[in-house]
């Protein structure tokens, strides 16, 4: 005789209770310790979970990470940045600075999740994968997963096209809040914008990328036009003076992405996909599609252009020396350690290095592909000749120095300053004869004084 199976009926209230208990004791998307938070899951994380992940990474990898805030949002939320490098905490002479910034528009969330996954990937593979170890040892990487945490809280998963959550809590589009060379300042600077601008001035960033969403494309300057060109009413390709390098670095990212190149600090804007807030199930495919491109883009700081140091003759680093390439408008300045980086495509360039109270240097440089050209330059301080006398004598000697060397002379750093004076005198037309007459006048005056003194005696 078969026993009858009893059916257990559960009321809706009871079912709700047990589901609540299950969620409470088996939390999804949050954790109470770093072991439960890491590794980072390919999912959406709210602002609290985002901060917990960054804290867990900083606690788990203290030798290569540092968590810091660059400021606060309009509603007072911290703008957290995770620094990843060996010996974090300060700029190291000769080590380039790099940054990724995401979630500037609160409803464009893919970049926010990709930076969390990138941070975990870099930290967990340090000491295990040679490529990652070398990248962290030689680069100071800064990751800002969310510039607009206030806007994120207003956004909605699955919303691919609307502007809900795009603006900060004050209703301002942060991507249109930075000073524009053509449209000026449209709105009062928001606290998020001020924080990023201050951050950029504090660190000598070499390269950067801003992660957006809504289409699949890499944008680079300029995306605006002067007023006179806007009146034309036609689509115009208005390039920047460094258009060639922007095109190159944009192609490096897009070609490393499986589909981006098939579509539409130098800093570029990365539009990561056509849906601004895709369902969580798509985060993992986004990560695998962008991981290699994110790594290759960071590596550009080591493989592109020129880098080096500028010293004085006592091998002391010179801060604030200017490096100008040909006639390009962008000027690079050395940091307090005298180091500099300038991204350039392969080719030959004329470089001018200048600093107040130092003699300028012009040189020809060849930039090779796949490896940055190293330039260590010594500047010689301009000498003061006030001790030679006052009036016409000092003025003429100063003019002789300002005439500069002849076009066919190039000074090696080891040439002494008095050698430069001697060479410039020999190779400047008319300078030698002017100095000769000047010294003859002094001899005559000296003889006249001696004669007068002898008469008085």
C-alpha positions in Angstrom: 0.0 0.0 0.0 1.5 3.2 -1.1 1.7 6.1 1.3 0.1 9.3 0.1 2.5 12.3 -0.3 1.5 15.3 1.7 1.5 18.6 -0.2 2.9 21.5 1.8 1.1 24.7 1.2 2.8 28.0 2.0 1.0 31.3 2.4 2.3 34.3 0.5 3.3 35.9 3.8 5.4 32.9 4.8 7.0 32.7 1.4 8.0 36.4 1.6 9.5 35.8 5.1 11.7 32.9 3.9 12.8 34.8 0.8 13.8 37.7 3.0 15.9 35.4 5.2 17.6 33.9 2.2 18.6 37.3 0.8 19.7 38.4 4.2 22.0 35.5 4.9 23.1 34.9 1.3 23.8 38.5 0.1 24.1 39.1 -3.6 26.3 42.0 -4.9 27.6 43.0 -1.5 30.0 41.6 1.1 31.1 42.1 4.6 34.7 41.2 4.1 37.2 41.4 1.3 37.1 37.6 0.8 33.4 37.9 0.0 33.7 41.0 -2.2 36.7 39.8 -4.3 37.0 38.8 -7.0 34.9 41.5 -8.5 31.7 40.1 -10.2 30.6 41.2 -13.6 27.5 42.9 -12.4 26.1 46.3 -11.5 27.3 47.8 -8.2 25.7 50.6 -6.3 27.7 53.4 -4.8 28.1 51.6 -1.5 29.2 48.4 -3.2 31.6 50.3 -5.4 33.3 51.9 -2.4 33.5 48.5 -0.7 35.2 46.9 -3.7 37.8 49.7 -3.8 38.4 49.4 0.0 38.8 45.6 -0.4 41.3 46.0 -3.2 43.3 48.6 -1.2 43.3 46.3 1.9 44.2 43.2 0.0 47.0 44.7 -2.1 48.5 47.5 0.1 52.0 47.4 -1.5 50.6 48.4 -5.0 47.4 50.3 -4.2 46.2 53.5 -2.5 42.6 54.6 -2.2 42.0 58.4 -2.1 39.2 60.9 -2.8 39.8 63.8 -5.1 36.7 65.7 -3.8 33.0 65.4 -3.3 29.9 65.4 -5.5 27.1 68.0 -5.3 25.4 65.9 -2.7 28.6 65.3 -0.8 29.6 61.8 -2.0 33.3 61.1 -2.3 34.8 60.8 -5.7 37.0 57.7 -5.1 40.2 57.0 -7.0 42.3 53.8 -6.8 46.0 54.3 -7.5 47.8 51.2 -8.7 51.6 51.1 -8.9 54.6 49.8 -7.0 55.3 52.1 -4.0 52.1 54.1 -4.3 51.5 57.5 -2.7 53.6 60.0 -4.7 55.0 60.7 -8.1 58.2 58.8 -8.8 60.7 60.6 -11.1 60.6 59.0 -14.5 57.4 57.0 -14.0 54.5 58.2 -16.2 51.1 59.0 -14.8 48.0 57.6 -16.4 44.2 57.9 -15.6 40.9 56.4 -16.6 37.7 58.2 -15.7 34.2 56.8 -16.0 30.5 57.5 -15.3 30.7 61.2 -16.0 27.2 60.8 -17.2 25.5 59.0 -14.3 23.4 56.8 -16.6 26.3 55.6 -18.7 27.5 52.8 -16.4 29.5 50.3 -18.4 32.8 52.2 -17.9 32.1 52.3 -14.2 32.0 48.5 -14.0 34.9 48.0 -16.4 37.2 50.0 -14.2 36.3 47.9 -11.2 37.0 44.7 -13.2 40.3 46.3 -14.5 41.4 47.2 -11.0 40.8 43.6 -9.8 42.5 42.1 -12.9 45.6 44.3 -12.5 46.0 43.7 -8.7 45.3 39.9 -8.8 47.7 39.3 -11.6 50.6 41.4 -10.2 53.6 39.0 -9.7 51.8 36.3 -11.8 51.7 37.7 -15.3 54.9 39.4 -16.5 53.1 41.9 -18.7 50.9 43.1 -15.8 53.7 43.2 -13.3 55.9 45.3 -15.6 53.0 47.7 -16.3 52.3 48.3 -12.6 56.0 48.6 -11.8 56.6 51.2 -14.5 53.3 53.1 -14.5 51.3 55.1 -12.0 47.7 54.2 -12.8 44.7 56.1 -11.4 41.2 54.8 -11.8 38.1 57.0 -11.1 35.1 54.6 -11.6 32.4 57.3 -11.0 32.7 61.0 -11.4 28.9 61.3 -11.1 27.7 59.1 -8.2 24.6 61.4 -7.7 23.4 60.9 -11.3 23.9 57.2 -11.1 21.4 56.9 -8.3 18.7 58.4 -10.6 19.5 56.1 -13.5 17.7 52.8 -14.2 19.0 49.5 -15.4 17.8 48.6 -18.9 17.4 52.2 -20.0 19.5 52.4 -23.1 18.6 55.8 -24.6 17.0 58.3 -22.2 18.8 61.1 -20.3 17.5 60.0 -16.9 20.5 60.2 -14.5 22.7 61.9 -17.1 23.2 65.1 -15.1 24.6 65.7 -11.6 22.3 66.4 -8.7 22.3 70.1 -9.6 21.0 69.4 -13.1 24.3 70.1 -14.9 25.8 68.0 -17.7 29.3 67.5 -16.3 30.7 66.8 -19.8 29.7 70.3 -20.9 30.8 72.0 -17.7 34.6 72.2 -18.4 35.9 75.4 -19.9 35.4 75.4 -23.7 37.9 77.3 -25.9 35.0 78.2 -28.3 31.9 78.4 -26.2 33.4 79.6 -22.9 31.9 78.6 -19.6 28.3 77.6 -20.0 27.5 76.9 -16.3 29.1 77.6 -13.0 31.7 75.0 -12.3 30.3 72.1 -10.4 32.1 70.5 -7.4 32.7 67.4 -9.5 34.3 69.4 -12.3 36.4 71.4 -9.9 37.7 68.2 -8.3 38.8 66.7 -11.6 40.4 70.0 -12.7 42.3 70.3 -9.5 43.3 66.6 -9.8 44.7 67.2 -13.3 46.8 70.1 -12.0 48.2 68.1 -9.1 49.4 65.1 -11.1 51.5 65.3 -14.3 49.2 63.0 -16.3 50.7 61.9 -19.6 47.6 60.1 -21.1 44.0 59.7 -20.1 40.7 58.3 -21.4 37.1 59.2 -20.4 34.7 56.2 -20.6 31.2 56.9 -21.8 28.3 54.9 -23.4 25.5 55.3 -25.9 27.4 54.4 -29.1 30.5 52.5 -30.1 33.2 54.9 -31.1 36.4 56.6 -30.0 36.2 60.4 -30.0 39.1 62.8 -30.0 39.6 66.6 -30.3 38.1 68.8 -31.6 34.4 68.1 -31.1 33.5 71.8 -31.3 34.0 74.6 -33.8 34.7 78.3 -33.8 31.6 80.5 -34.3 32.6 81.5 -37.8 32.7 77.8 -38.9 29.4 76.9 -37.2 27.7 79.5 -39.4 28.7 77.5 -42.5 26.1 74.9 -41.7 28.1 72.0 -43.0 29.9 69.1 -41.2 33.6 70.0 -40.9 36.5 68.0 -39.7 38.2 70.5 -37.4 41.4 68.9 -36.4 43.7 69.8 -33.4 47.4 70.6 -33.9 48.1 67.1 -32.6 45.6 65.4 -34.8 48.1 62.7 -35.9 48.8 61.5 -32.4 45.1 61.6 -31.4 44.3 59.5 -34.5 47.0 57.0 -33.6 46.0 56.5 -29.9 42.4 56.2 -30.9 43.2 53.5 -33.4 45.3 51.6 -30.8 42.2 51.2 -28.7 39.7 50.7 -31.4 41.8 48.1 -33.3 42.3 46.1 -30.0 38.5 46.0 -29.6 36.8 43.2 -31.6 34.2 45.5 -33.2 34.9 49.2 -32.4 37.1 49.7 -35.4 34.4 48.4 -37.7 32.1 51.2 -36.5 32.2 54.8 -36.2 46.1 64.0 -21.6 46.1 63.9 -24.4 42.7 62.5 -23.8 40.2 60.6 -25.8 36.5 59.7 -25.1 35.6 56.0 -25.3 32.0 55.3 -26.2 31.8 51.7 -25.1 28.4 50.6 -26.4 25.1 51.5 -27.8 23.2 51.0 -24.6 23.9 53.4 -21.7 22.7 51.1 -18.9 22.6 47.6 -20.2 21.2 44.6 -18.2 23.9 43.1 -15.8 24.1 40.0 -18.0 26.0 42.0 -20.6 28.8 43.3 -18.3 31.0 40.2 -18.8 30.9 40.4 -22.6 31.7 44.1 -22.4 34.7 43.3 -20.1 36.2 40.7 -22.5 35.7 43.0 -25.5 37.5 45.9 -23.8 40.1 44.3 -21.6 42.9 44.1 -24.1 42.2 47.5 -25.4 42.3 49.0 -21.9 45.7 47.5 -21.3 47.2 48.5 -24.7 46.0 52.0 -24.2 47.8 52.3 -20.9 51.0 50.9 -22.5 51.1 53.9 -24.9 52.8 56.0 -22.3 55.9 53.8 -22.8 55.9 53.2 -26.5 55.0 56.6 -28.0 56.9 59.9 -28.5 59.7 61.2 -26.3 60.5 61.2 -22.6 63.3 62.2 -20.4 64.7 64.7 -17.9 65.9 68.3 -18.0 68.7 69.3 -15.6 71.0 72.2 -15.0 74.8 71.9 -15.2 74.9 70.5 -11.6 72.5 67.7 -12.5 69.7 69.3 -10.5 66.2 68.8 -12.0 64.6 71.8 -13.6 60.9 72.3 -12.9 58.8 74.2 -15.3 61.0 74.0 -18.4 59.0 74.2 -21.6 59.2 71.7 -24.4 57.7 72.8 -27.7 57.6 70.6 -30.8 57.9 72.4 -34.2 55.0 74.8 -34.4 52.5 72.8 -32.3 50.5 74.8 -29.9 50.7 72.4 -27.0 53.5 73.1 -24.6 54.8 70.4 -22.2 56.3 71.5 -18.9 58.6 69.5 -16.7 57.4 68.4 -13.3 59.3 69.1 -10.0 61.6 66.2 -10.8 62.5 67.6 -14.2 60.8 64.7 -16.0 58.6 65.0 -19.1 56.7 63.0 -21.6 55.4 64.1 -25.1 53.3 61.8 -27.2 54.3 61.9 -30.9 53.9 59.7 -33.9 57.1 58.3 -35.5 59.1 60.9 -37.5 61.6 63.7 -37.3 60.9 66.8 -35.2 62.5 70.0 -34.1 62.4 70.4 -30.4 62.8 73.7 -28.5 63.5 73.6 -24.7 63.4 76.8 -22.8 63.3 78.1 -19.2 63.6 81.6 -17.8 67.2 82.6 -17.0 68.5 79.6 -19.0 69.8 79.5 -22.6 67.3 77.8 -25.0 68.2 74.7 -26.9 67.0 73.6 -30.3 67.6 70.1 -31.5 66.4 67.6 -34.1 65.0 64.3 -32.8 63.9 61.1 -34.5 60.9 59.3 -32.9 60.9 55.6 -33.6 57.9 53.3 -33.6 57.0 51.0 -30.6 59.4 52.6 -28.1 59.6 56.1 -26.7 62.8 58.1 -27.5 64.7 59.0 -24.3 66.1 62.6 -24.1 68.1 63.8 -21.1 68.9 67.5 -21.7 71.1 69.9 -19.8 70.4 73.7 -19.8 73.0 76.3 -19.1 72.1 79.3 -17.0 72.6 82.7 -18.5 75.5 84.5 -16.9 75.2 88.0 -15.5 78.0 90.5 -16.5 77.2 93.3 -14.1 80.5 92.7 -12.5 82.3 93.9 -15.6 81.1 97.4 -15.2 78.0 99.5 -15.7 76.5 101.3 -18.6 77.6 100.7 -22.2 80.1 97.9 -21.4 77.5 95.7 -19.7 74.9 96.4 -22.4 77.2 95.5 -25.2 78.3 92.3 -23.6 74.7 91.3 -22.9 73.9 92.0 -26.5 76.8 89.9 -27.7 75.4 86.9 -25.7 71.8 87.4 -26.9 73.0 87.3 -30.5 73.3 83.5 -29.9 75.4 80.9 -31.7 75.5 80.6 -35.4 73.1 78.3 -37.2 75.7 75.6 -37.8 76.6 75.2 -34.2 74.9 72.8 -31.8 76.2 72.6 -28.2 76.6 69.3 -26.5 75.6 69.4 -22.8 79.2 69.0 -21.7 80.3 72.3 -23.4 81.1 74.8 -20.7 79.3 78.1 -20.5 82.5 80.1 -21.1 83.1 78.0 -24.2 79.7 78.9 -25.5 80.5 82.6 -25.0 83.8 82.2 -26.9 82.1 80.3 -29.8 79.2 82.6 -30.1 81.6 85.6 -30.2 83.6 83.9 -33.0 80.6 83.0 -35.0 78.4 86.1 -34.8 79.0 88.6 -37.6 80.3 91.9 -36.3 80.4 90.8 -32.7 84.2 90.3 -32.5 84.9 93.7 -34.0 82.5 95.4 -31.6 84.2 93.7 -28.6 87.6 94.6 -30.0 86.7 98.3 -30.2 85.2 98.1 -26.8 88.4 96.8 -25.2 90.5 99.3 -27.1 88.4 102.1 -25.5 89.1 100.7 -22.1 92.8 100.6 -22.7 92.8 104.2 -23.8 90.8 105.2 -20.7 93.2 103.2 -18.4 96.2 105.0 -19.9 94.6 108.4 -19.5 93.9 107.7 -15.8 97.5 106.6 -15.2 98.8 109.7 -16.9 96.6 112.0 -14.8 97.7 110.3 -11.6 101.4 110.6 -12.5 100.9 114.3 -13.1 99.2 114.8 -9.7 102.1 113.0 -8.1 
